[in-house]
Amino acid sequence: MPTVYITVPTDAASEIAETLVSERLAACVNQLATTSTYRWEGTIHREDETVLLAKTSADRYDDLVDRVLDIHPHDVPCIERFDEDDILEAFSEWRDDVTH
């Protein structure tokens, strides 16, 4: 069962999270405020952003990534997959149920 780590501009976070849940690509999306420091086109940037932690099923992961790529405002968004080996079975069942 994957959790997908996505960083987004703060003003786009709620819309992206709601889109993923409403389209059943994620069962739940947590939003966490963060500051990112990164190099882009030879310059170091520091930006306030929001981390989205999207809980999805293995079956919906590729569709979730495609949708984030469609609606994310950055040219190269941060999208990272974390697979859980040890997860509460009831939570896993709920996540699978609401993403299908």
C-alpha positions in Angstrom: 0.0 0.0 0.0 1.6 3.2 -1.0 1.7 6.6 0.6 2.6 9.3 -1.9 4.7 12.3 -0.8 4.0 15.3 -2.9 5.2 18.9 -2.4 3.0 21.7 -3.8 2.7 25.5 -3.6 0.5 26.3 -0.5 -2.1 28.0 -2.6 -2.7 24.8 -4.7 -2.6 22.3 -1.8 -6.3 22.1 -0.9 -7.5 21.9 -4.5 -5.0 19.1 -5.4 -5.9 17.2 -2.2 -9.6 17.5 -2.8 -9.3 16.5 -6.4 -7.4 13.3 -5.5 -9.9 12.3 -2.9 -13.0 13.2 -4.9 -11.7 11.3 -7.9 -11.1 8.3 -5.6 -7.3 8.4 -6.4 -6.6 8.7 -2.7 -8.5 7.7 0.4 -7.1 10.5 2.4 -4.6 13.3 1.9 -2.8 15.0 4.8 -1.5 18.5 4.4 1.6 19.7 6.3 3.2 23.1 6.0 6.9 23.1 5.2 9.7 25.2 3.8 11.7 23.7 0.9 15.2 24.7 -0.1 16.2 23.5 -3.5 18.3 24.2 -6.6 16.5 25.0 -9.8 18.1 26.2 -13.0 21.4 27.0 -11.2 19.8 29.1 -8.4 19.0 28.1 -4.8 15.4 28.8 -3.9 13.6 28.8 -0.6 9.8 28.5 -0.7 7.0 27.9 1.7 5.2 24.8 0.4 2.7 22.2 1.6 3.5 18.5 1.8 0.7 16.2 0.7 0.7 12.7 2.0 -1.7 10.8 -0.2 -2.8 7.4 0.9 -3.7 5.3 -2.1 -3.9 1.7 -3.3 -1.3 0.0 -5.5 -3.9 -0.2 -8.2 -4.6 3.5 -8.2 -1.0 4.7 -7.8 -0.2 5.3 -11.5 -3.5 7.1 -12.0 -2.8 9.3 -9.0 0.6 10.2 -10.4 -0.8 11.0 -13.9 -3.5 13.2 -12.3 -0.9 15.1 -10.1 1.2 15.7 -13.2 -1.9 17.1 -15.0 -2.9 19.6 -12.2 0.4 20.4 -10.5 1.7 23.9 -11.3 5.4 23.0 -11.3 7.2 21.6 -14.4 8.9 19.0 -12.3 6.8 18.2 -9.2 8.2 16.2 -6.3 6.2 12.9 -6.3 7.7 10.1 -4.2 6.2 6.7 -3.3 6.6 5.0 0.0 5.4 1.5 0.4 4.3 0.2 3.8 5.1 -3.3 4.8 3.5 -3.0 8.3 0.1 -1.3 8.3 -3.0 -1.8 10.3 -5.2 -4.2 8.4 -8.4 -2.3 9.0 -6.8 0.9 7.6 -5.5 -1.0 4.6 -8.9 -2.4 3.9 -10.6 1.0 4.2 -8.0 2.6 1.9 -8.6 -0.1 -0.7 -12.3 0.2 -0.4 -12.6 4.0 -0.9 -10.1 4.1 -3.8 -12.1 1.6 -5.9 
